[in-house]
Amino acid sequence: MKTIEDLKRMREKFQAENNLRQAGGIEVIVGMGTCGIAAGAREVMSAILEEIARRNLQNVTVRQTGCIGMCEQEVLVDVVRPGEPRITYGKVTADGVKKIIGEHVVNGRIIEEMVVGKIAD
């Protein structure tokens, strides 16, 4: 960062990411305990925020949680759509994020081969 314009661009980027984390409606929750971070949760979180911004999704809240005890399945990503069961995807990579966002978040189709948990409403 060398100029005021660089600082303004950085501020706008962080504000846009913060808005994504507060949107409401559908929730996407990323496991960010130490086990998740070691497995690549930061990269997955970044990929989720980028994909939601790229698709200009306004009704999605992205947040993080700590370890839930399924360390062998990290990176864990939950998708909660109103009125539907909470779906937990396991061993998520940054490459798998587009599929989760496109199929489940946007179109409501659960990706069964990636599911490691399902909690009814």
C-alpha positions in Angstrom: 0.0 0.0 0.0 1.6 3.2 -1.2 -1.2 5.7 -1.9 -4.5 6.9 -0.4 -6.3 5.2 -3.3 -4.7 1.9 -2.3 -6.0 2.4 1.2 -9.5 3.3 -0.1 -9.6 0.1 -2.3 -8.5 -2.0 0.7 -11.3 -0.4 2.9 -13.9 -1.1 0.2 -12.8 -4.7 -0.1 -13.0 -5.2 3.7 -16.4 -3.5 3.9 -17.7 -5.7 1.1 -16.5 -8.9 2.8 -18.0 -7.7 6.1 -21.3 -7.1 4.4 -21.2 -10.7 3.1 -20.7 -11.9 6.7 -23.9 -10.1 7.9 -26.4 -10.5 5.0 -29.0 -12.9 6.5 -31.3 -15.6 5.0 -29.0 -18.6 4.1 -26.1 -19.2 6.5 -22.8 -20.7 5.5 -20.7 -21.6 8.6 -17.0 -22.5 8.3 -15.2 -24.5 11.1 -12.2 -22.3 12.0 -10.9 -24.2 15.1 -7.2 -24.9 15.0 -7.9 -28.3 13.4 -9.9 -26.6 10.6 -7.3 -23.9 10.1 -4.6 -26.6 9.9 -6.6 -28.4 7.2 -7.1 -25.2 5.1 -10.2 -23.4 6.5 -8.7 -19.9 5.9 -8.4 -20.7 2.2 -12.0 -22.2 2.1 -13.4 -19.2 3.9 -11.7 -16.9 1.4 -13.0 -19.0 -1.5 -16.6 -18.8 -0.1 -16.5 -15.1 0.3 -15.1 -14.7 -3.2 -17.7 -17.0 -4.8 -20.6 -15.3 -3.0 -19.3 -11.9 -4.1 -18.7 -13.1 -7.6 -22.3 -14.3 -7.8 -23.6 -11.1 -6.0 -25.6 -13.2 -3.5 -27.3 -10.8 -1.1 -29.2 -13.3 1.1 -26.2 -15.3 2.5 -24.6 -14.8 5.8 -21.1 -16.2 6.2 -19.7 -16.9 9.7 -17.3 -19.1 11.5 -17.3 -21.5 14.4 -14.8 -23.3 16.5 -14.1 -27.1 16.6 -17.1 -29.4 16.9 -15.1 -32.5 17.4 -15.0 -33.9 13.9 -11.4 -33.1 13.3 -10.8 -35.9 10.9 -13.5 -34.4 8.5 -12.0 -30.8 8.4 -12.5 -28.5 6.7 -16.2 -28.5 7.7 -18.7 -26.2 6.1 -22.4 -26.0 7.2 -25.1 -24.7 4.9 -28.4 -23.7 6.6 -31.3 -22.8 4.4 -34.4 -21.5 6.1 -36.9 -24.4 6.8 -34.4 -27.1 5.7 -32.0 -29.4 7.7 -28.6 -28.1 8.5 -26.1 -29.8 6.2 -22.5 -30.4 7.2 -20.0 -30.9 4.4 -16.6 -32.5 5.2 -13.2 -32.4 3.8 -14.1 -29.2 1.9 -11.4 -27.6 -0.2 -11.3 -24.3 -1.9 -11.9 -26.1 -5.2 -15.1 -27.7 -3.8 -16.6 -24.3 -2.7 -18.0 -23.4 -6.2 -20.0 -26.7 -6.2 -21.4 -26.1 -2.7 -22.3 -22.5 -3.4 -23.7 -23.3 -6.9 -25.6 -26.5 -6.1 -26.7 -26.1 -2.5 -26.7 -22.4 -1.6 -28.1 -21.2 -4.9 -30.2 -24.2 -6.2 -31.0 -26.0 -2.9 -29.6 -29.3 -4.1 -27.6 -31.2 -1.4 -24.3 -32.7 -2.6 -24.8 -36.1 -0.9 -21.3 -37.4 -1.6 -19.8 -34.6 0.5 -22.3 -34.7 3.4 -20.9 -35.8 6.8 -23.9 -34.7 8.9 -27.5 -33.6 8.7 -29.4 -31.9 11.5 -33.2 -31.4 11.2 -34.7 -28.0 11.9 
